[in-house]
Amino acid sequence: MKASRDLVMGPPPYVFSRQSTGTWIWGMVMALVPVFAWGLFCFGPGAALPVASALFAALAGEAAGGLFLGKFTLWDGSAFLTGFLIGLSMPPAVPFYIPAVSALFAVVIIKGIFGGIGSNWMNPALGGVAFALLNWPRQMGEWVVPRHLAGVTGVSGATPLAFVRDRIAAAPAGSDPLGLLAAAGMKFSDLDRLIREFLNNALFSRIGSDLPSGYIDLLLGNRSGSLGEISGILILAASIFLLSRRIVRWEIPASIMLSNALIVFAFGGLPYGNGFFTGDVLFAILNGSFLLVTFFMAPDPVTSPSTRTGMLIYGTGIGSLTFLIRTFGSMSEGTAFAVLLTNCIVPLLAASPGRSAQGLERK
């Protein structure tokens, strides 16, 4: 019998999927377009430079690798998605060479050397972001506020997450994250005030509660951050598209968010002197790259488990590590490193470490 060169076998479990690599990847790209557009509105056309440089470097690296290996792989979109995610994860004013080198590292080293798409053990985009954070920590920590906001000079050099983390030690007992931001001079938008008053009158007052100022701005993206992370509401809207089209399975995002929410609620208030079960869950989820990583990077079928039990354990590990790194680590943003660390135990969770068992072989 003549062996077929088109049949690629990997370790079990075997899961059938009608989606090709291109369908999955370009679906992710489409879901990110509104997020990118909002980032450009907030920071201006110049903020497209990090994305453009990351895309160019990723595509160039993929093309060079294809020439070396004798196969053309640009059309599957994997290099485009990697560069897009890296660019969206950068500060808007970061020097162009940082996203470019990071994207080149992700495509050539993390993905290419291990055999290309389906063979890498860590998410290339997250590896590129981690590479940038470790090599250029100062430039990766220089942030600007959206151009349509004013009166936030006291917190313009840091994201809300980083600003609050740096001031927890000196905060008086009984403080809270949004209270620290307000005390530093951050002025929340009129839109935040109008929506908050409406929700309080129509909903929260009926249950004896009150929604503080600031959460609506965090949800909409009226804050410092990267192009891809500032608008929580657009990422959540994109997640509906991803989940409904089964581009992303629900187990990993749900377990990440639930585990992180429970741990933040139980222990997140302790650094502020507020005791157990007083942590601010909304502040933790809506800040940093938490939502972007949760829906667009952590569920990568190549580097995540393929069984339901494995996915739930994997997501729980990411959510838990995110809290630990954000609280005790040297950097305020811990979601990317949490995913990379959890990638190390994926082979123990009955995952498919090489060719994907979820239908990501090249078609």
C-alpha positions as CSV (number, residue, x, y, z in Angstrom):
1,M,0.0,0.0,0.0
2,K,1.3,3.4,-0.9
3,A,1.6,5.8,2.0
4,S,-0.2,9.0,1.7
5,R,1.8,12.2,2.2
6,D,-1.4,14.2,2.8
7,L,-2.5,12.4,6.0
8,V,-1.1,13.9,9.2
9,M,-1.6,12.0,12.4
10,G,-1.1,13.3,15.9
11,P,-1.6,12.0,19.4
12,P,-5.1,11.4,20.7
13,P,-7.8,12.6,21.3
14,Y,-8.9,13.1,17.8
15,V,-11.5,15.8,17.2
16,F,-13.1,16.5,13.9
17,S,-13.5,20.1,12.8
18,R,-15.0,21.5,9.5
19,Q,-12.9,24.7,9.9
20,S,-9.7,25.1,8.1
21,T,-6.7,26.9,9.5
22,G,-7.5,29.9,7.3
23,T,-11.2,30.0,8.4
24,W,-10.2,30.0,12.1
25,I,-7.4,32.5,11.8
26,W,-9.2,35.0,9.5
27,G,-12.2,34.8,11.7
28,M,-10.1,36.0,14.6
29,V,-8.7,38.8,12.5
30,M,-12.2,40.0,11.5
31,A,-13.3,40.0,15.2
32,L,-10.3,42.3,16.0
33,V,-10.9,44.9,13.4
34,P,-13.4,46.9,15.4
35,V,-11.1,46.8,18.4
36,F,-8.3,48.2,16.2
37,A,-10.5,50.9,14.8
38,W,-11.5,52.1,18.3
39,G,-7.8,52.2,19.2
40,L,-7.1,54.4,16.2
41,F,-10.0,56.7,17.2
42,C,-8.6,57.0,20.7
43,F,-4.9,57.5,19.9
44,G,-4.9,58.9,16.4
45,P,-3.5,57.5,13.1
46,G,0.0,57.5,14.4
47,A,-0.9,54.6,16.7
48,A,-1.2,52.4,13.6
49,L,2.6,52.4,13.3
50,P,3.2,49.6,15.9
51,V,0.6,47.5,14.3
52,A,2.0,48.1,10.8
53,S,5.6,47.4,11.8
54,A,4.6,44.2,13.6
55,L,2.6,43.0,10.6
56,F,5.4,43.8,8.1
57,A,8.0,42.0,10.2
58,A,5.8,39.0,10.8
59,L,4.9,38.6,7.1
60,A,8.5,39.1,6.1
61,G,9.7,36.5,8.5
62,E,7.1,34.0,7.4
63,A,8.0,34.6,3.7
64,A,11.7,34.2,4.4
65,G,11.0,31.0,6.3
66,G,8.9,29.8,3.5
67,L,11.6,30.4,0.9
68,F,14.1,28.6,3.1
69,L,11.8,25.5,3.7
70,G,10.5,25.5,0.2
71,K,6.8,26.1,1.0
72,F,4.6,29.2,0.8
73,T,2.6,29.7,4.0
74,L,1.5,33.3,4.0
75,W,-2.1,32.7,2.9
76,D,-3.1,30.7,6.0
77,G,-3.0,34.0,7.9
78,S,-1.1,32.7,11.0
79,A,1.7,35.2,10.5
80,F,-0.8,38.0,9.9
81,L,-2.7,37.2,13.1
82,T,0.5,36.9,15.1
83,G,1.7,40.4,13.9
84,F,-1.7,41.9,14.4
85,L,-2.0,40.7,18.0
86,I,1.6,41.8,18.9
87,G,0.9,45.3,17.4
88,L,-2.4,45.6,19.3
89,S,-0.6,44.7,22.5
90,M,1.9,47.5,22.3
91,P,1.8,51.0,23.8
92,P,0.5,53.4,21.1
93,A,3.7,55.5,21.0
94,V,6.2,52.6,21.3
95,P,9.2,52.8,19.0
96,F,8.5,51.0,15.8
97,Y,11.4,48.6,16.0
98,I,10.1,47.0,19.2
99,P,7.0,45.5,17.7
100,A,8.9,44.6,14.6
101,V,11.7,42.7,16.4
102,S,9.1,41.1,18.7
103,A,7.0,39.9,15.7
104,L,10.1,38.6,13.9
105,F,11.1,36.7,17.1
106,A,7.6,35.2,17.4
107,V,7.3,34.0,13.8
108,V,10.9,32.8,13.2
109,I,12.0,31.6,16.6
110,I,8.8,30.5,18.4
111,K,6.9,29.2,15.5
112,G,9.3,28.6,12.6
113,I,12.1,26.8,14.4
114,F,9.6,24.3,16.0
115,G,8.2,23.4,12.6
116,G,5.6,26.0,11.7
117,I,2.0,26.3,12.5
118,G,0.7,23.4,14.6
119,S,4.1,22.5,16.1
120,N,4.8,25.4,18.4
121,W,4.4,24.8,22.2
122,M,3.6,28.4,23.1
123,N,1.4,31.0,21.5
124,P,3.7,33.0,19.2
125,A,2.0,36.4,19.8
126,L,2.2,36.0,23.6
127,G,5.8,34.9,23.2
128,G,6.5,38.1,21.2
129,V,4.8,40.3,23.8
130,A,6.8,38.6,26.6
131,F,10.0,39.1,24.6
132,A,9.3,42.9,24.3
133,L,8.4,43.2,28.0
134,L,11.6,41.5,29.1
135,N,13.9,43.4,26.7
136,W,12.4,46.9,26.7
137,P,10.5,47.2,30.0
138,R,10.8,51.0,30.1
139,Q,9.5,51.6,26.6
140,M,6.7,49.0,27.2
141,G,5.6,50.9,30.2
142,E,5.2,54.4,28.7
143,W,1.5,55.0,28.1
144,V,-0.6,57.9,26.8
145,V,-4.2,58.7,27.5
146,P,-6.8,58.8,24.6
147,R,-6.7,62.1,22.8
148,H,-10.4,62.9,23.6
149,L,-9.8,62.9,27.3
150,A,-8.5,65.8,29.4
151,G,-7.6,66.4,33.0
152,V,-5.8,63.2,33.6
153,T,-2.2,64.4,33.8
154,G,-1.7,62.7,37.2
155,V,-2.1,59.2,35.7
156,S,-1.2,59.7,32.0
157,G,2.2,57.8,32.4
158,A,0.7,54.5,33.4
159,T,-2.3,52.3,32.8
160,P,-4.9,52.3,35.6
161,L,-3.7,48.8,36.6
162,A,-0.1,49.8,36.9
163,F,-0.9,53.1,38.6
164,V,-3.0,51.5,41.3
165,R,-0.5,48.6,41.9
166,D,2.4,51.1,42.4
167,R,0.4,52.9,45.1
168,I,-1.2,50.2,47.1
169,A,1.5,50.1,49.7
170,A,1.1,53.8,50.6
171,A,-2.7,53.7,50.3
172,P,-4.7,54.2,53.5
173,A,-6.7,51.3,54.8
174,G,-10.1,50.9,53.3
175,S,-9.1,52.2,49.9
176,D,-10.2,50.8,46.6
177,P,-8.7,51.0,43.0
178,L,-11.0,53.5,41.6
179,G,-10.7,55.6,44.7
180,L,-7.0,55.8,44.3
181,L,-7.4,56.9,40.7
182,A,-9.8,59.6,41.6
183,A,-7.5,60.8,44.4
184,A,-4.7,61.1,41.9
185,G,-6.7,63.4,39.7
186,M,-8.3,61.1,37.1
187,K,-11.5,62.7,35.9
188,F,-14.1,60.3,34.6
189,S,-16.0,61.2,31.5
190,D,-19.5,62.7,31.3
191,L,-20.6,59.5,29.5
192,D,-19.5,57.5,32.4
193,R,-21.6,59.7,34.7
194,L,-24.7,59.6,32.6
195,I,-24.7,55.8,32.1
196,R,-23.9,55.3,35.8
197,E,-26.7,57.5,36.9
198,F,-29.1,55.7,34.6
199,L,-28.1,52.2,35.8
200,N,-28.2,53.3,39.5
201,N,-31.7,54.7,39.2
202,A,-33.1,51.9,37.0
203,L,-31.3,48.9,38.5
204,F,-28.8,49.1,41.3
205,S,-30.9,51.3,43.6
206,R,-33.6,48.7,43.6
207,I,-31.3,46.2,45.2
208,G,-29.7,48.6,47.6
209,S,-26.4,49.0,45.7
210,D,-24.6,51.7,43.8
211,L,-22.3,51.5,40.8
212,P,-19.2,53.8,41.5
213,S,-17.7,56.1,38.9
214,G,-15.1,54.8,36.5
215,Y,-16.4,51.3,35.5
216,I,-18.2,52.6,32.4
217,D,-15.0,54.3,31.2
218,L,-13.0,51.1,31.8
219,L,-15.6,49.2,29.8
220,L,-15.7,51.6,26.9
221,G,-12.0,52.3,26.7
222,N,-11.6,55.8,28.1
223,R,-8.2,55.1,29.7
224,S,-4.6,54.4,29.0
225,G,-3.6,51.1,27.4
226,S,-2.7,49.4,24.2
227,L,-4.8,49.6,21.1
228,G,-6.2,46.2,21.5
229,E,-7.0,46.1,25.2
230,I,-8.6,49.4,26.1
231,S,-12.2,48.7,24.9
232,G,-13.6,45.9,27.1
233,I,-17.0,46.2,25.5
234,L,-15.7,45.6,21.9
235,I,-13.7,42.6,23.0
236,L,-16.7,41.1,24.8
237,A,-18.8,41.8,21.6
238,A,-16.1,40.1,19.6
239,S,-16.1,37.1,22.0
240,I,-19.8,36.6,21.1
241,F,-18.9,36.2,17.5
242,L,-16.0,33.9,18.3
243,L,-18.1,31.7,20.5
244,S,-21.1,31.6,18.3
245,R,-19.0,30.6,15.3
246,R,-17.1,28.0,17.4
247,I,-13.9,29.7,16.6
248,V,-13.2,29.6,20.3
249,R,-14.5,27.0,22.8
250,W,-16.2,28.4,25.9
251,E,-14.4,26.3,28.4
252,I,-11.1,28.2,28.5
253,P,-12.4,31.8,28.6
254,A,-15.1,30.8,31.2
255,S,-12.6,29.0,33.5
256,I,-10.1,31.9,33.2
257,M,-12.7,34.5,34.1
258,L,-14.4,32.5,36.8
259,S,-11.2,31.4,38.6
260,N,-9.7,34.9,38.5
261,A,-13.0,36.5,39.7
262,L,-13.2,34.1,42.6
263,I,-9.6,34.6,43.7
264,V,-9.7,38.4,43.3
265,F,-13.0,38.6,45.2
266,A,-11.6,36.5,48.0
267,F,-8.1,37.9,48.4
268,G,-7.9,41.1,46.2
269,G,-9.0,43.4,49.0
270,L,-6.2,42.4,51.4
271,P,-3.5,44.7,49.9
272,Y,-5.9,47.6,50.5
273,G,-6.6,46.6,54.2
274,N,-10.2,45.6,53.4
275,G,-10.1,42.0,54.6
276,F,-11.3,38.9,52.8
277,F,-14.1,38.9,50.1
278,T,-13.8,42.5,49.3
279,G,-11.8,42.4,46.1
280,D,-12.7,44.5,43.0
281,V,-13.5,41.9,40.4
282,L,-14.6,44.3,37.7
283,F,-11.4,46.4,38.0
284,A,-9.3,43.3,37.6
285,I,-11.1,41.9,34.6
286,L,-11.6,45.2,32.7
287,N,-7.9,46.3,33.0
288,G,-4.8,45.3,31.3
289,S,-4.7,42.7,28.6
290,F,-7.0,40.3,30.5
291,L,-9.9,40.2,28.1
292,L,-7.7,40.3,25.0
293,V,-5.6,37.4,26.1
294,T,-8.6,35.4,27.5
295,F,-10.5,35.4,24.2
296,F,-7.8,35.8,21.5
297,M,-4.6,34.1,22.8
298,A,-5.2,31.6,25.6
299,P,-7.7,29.5,23.6
300,D,-5.1,28.9,20.8
301,P,-6.0,25.3,19.7
302,V,-2.3,24.4,19.0
303,T,-1.0,25.4,22.5
304,S,-4.1,24.6,24.7
305,P,-5.6,21.3,25.7
306,S,-8.1,19.6,23.5
307,T,-10.2,17.8,26.2
308,R,-12.9,19.6,28.2
309,T,-11.3,18.6,31.5
310,G,-7.9,19.8,30.3
311,M,-9.4,23.1,29.1
312,L,-11.0,23.8,32.4
313,I,-7.8,23.0,34.4
314,Y,-5.8,25.0,31.9
315,G,-8.1,28.1,32.2
316,T,-8.2,27.8,36.0
317,G,-4.4,27.8,36.1
318,I,-4.2,30.9,33.9
319,G,-6.8,32.8,36.0
320,S,-5.1,31.9,39.2
321,L,-1.6,32.7,38.0
322,T,-2.8,36.1,36.6
323,F,-3.8,37.1,40.1
324,L,-0.5,35.9,41.7
325,I,1.7,37.6,39.1
326,R,-0.3,40.9,39.2
327,T,-0.2,40.9,43.0
328,F,3.3,39.7,43.8
329,G,5.2,39.9,40.5
330,S,7.5,42.6,39.3
331,M,5.1,43.7,36.5
332,S,1.5,44.9,36.9
333,E,0.4,42.9,33.8
334,G,0.5,39.2,34.4
335,T,-2.0,37.6,32.0
336,A,0.5,37.0,29.2
337,F,3.1,35.3,31.4
338,A,0.3,33.3,33.1
339,V,-0.6,31.8,29.8
340,L,3.0,31.1,28.8
341,L,3.6,29.3,32.2
342,T,0.5,27.3,31.8
343,N,1.5,26.3,28.3
344,C,4.3,24.3,30.0
345,I,1.9,21.8,31.5
346,V,-0.4,21.4,28.5
347,P,1.2,18.0,27.6
348,L,0.1,16.8,31.1
349,L,-3.5,17.7,30.4
350,A,-4.0,15.3,27.5
351,A,-3.4,18.1,24.9
352,S,-2.1,17.7,21.4
353,P,1.4,19.0,21.6
354,G,2.2,18.9,17.9
355,R,-0.2,18.7,15.0
356,S,-3.5,20.0,16.3
357,A,-6.2,17.6,17.2
358,Q,-8.8,20.3,16.5
359,G,-8.5,20.4,12.8
360,L,-5.7,23.0,12.3
361,E,-3.7,20.9,9.9
362,R,-3.1,22.9,6.7
363,K,-6.0,22.3,4.2
